Amino acid sequence: MRTIQLTIDEDLVTKVDRVVKSQGTTRSAFIRRLLRDALREIREAELDRKHREGYAMFPVSPDEFSIPESDQAWGEE
C-alpha cells in the first residue's frame, strides 16, 4: 500500500469522521472503498457506452433472435 496526501475541506472531514466512527472503520478504509466503488461505476458506464455504440453501429435484425422452437435445445424432456 502507498501513503498519499490529499486536501479536503474541513466540513467534509468532519462529516467523514462522523461516518467512519459510526461504521467502526478508518478514514483511509472509507476513502479506499469509495474510490474502488467510483472506479467500478466508471468502468461499468464505459462498458455500457461501448455496448450502446456497438448496437447503434450494428443493430439487431428483426429475425436475429428468432429461432424456431423446434430448433431450440432444451435438454432432456
Backbone hydrogen bonds, N-H to C=O, Kabsch-Sander energy under -0.5 kcal/mol:
donor,donor_aa,acceptor,acceptor_aa,energy
13,V,9,D,-2.2
14,T,10,E,-2.2
15,K,11,D,-2.0
16,V,12,L,-2.7
17,D,13,V,-2.9
18,R,14,T,-1.9
19,V,15,K,-2.1
20,V,16,V,-3.1
21,K,17,D,-2.0
22,S,18,R,-1.9
23,Q,19,V,-1.8
24,G,20,V,-0.8
24,G,21,K,-0.6
25,T,20,V,-2.5
30,F,26,T,-2.4
31,I,27,R,-2.9
32,R,28,S,-2.7
33,R,29,A,-2.3
34,L,30,F,-2.2
35,L,31,I,-2.6
36,R,32,R,-2.5
37,D,33,R,-2.6
38,A,34,L,-2.6
39,L,35,L,-2.6
40,R,36,R,-2.3
41,E,37,D,-2.4
42,I,38,A,-2.4
43,R,39,L,-2.3
44,E,40,R,-2.6
45,A,41,E,-2.4
46,E,42,I,-2.1
47,L,43,R,-2.3
48,D,44,E,-2.5
49,R,45,A,-2.4
50,K,46,E,-2.4
51,H,47,L,-2.3
52,R,48,D,-2.6
53,E,49,R,-2.6
54,G,50,K,-2.5
55,Y,51,H,-2.2
56,A,52,R,-2.0
57,M,53,E,-2.2
58,F,54,G,-2.4
64,E,61,S,-1.9
66,S,63,D,-1.3
67,I,65,F,-1.2
71,D,68,P,-2.0
72,Q,68,P,-0.6
72,Q,69,E,-1.1
74,W,72,Q,-0.7
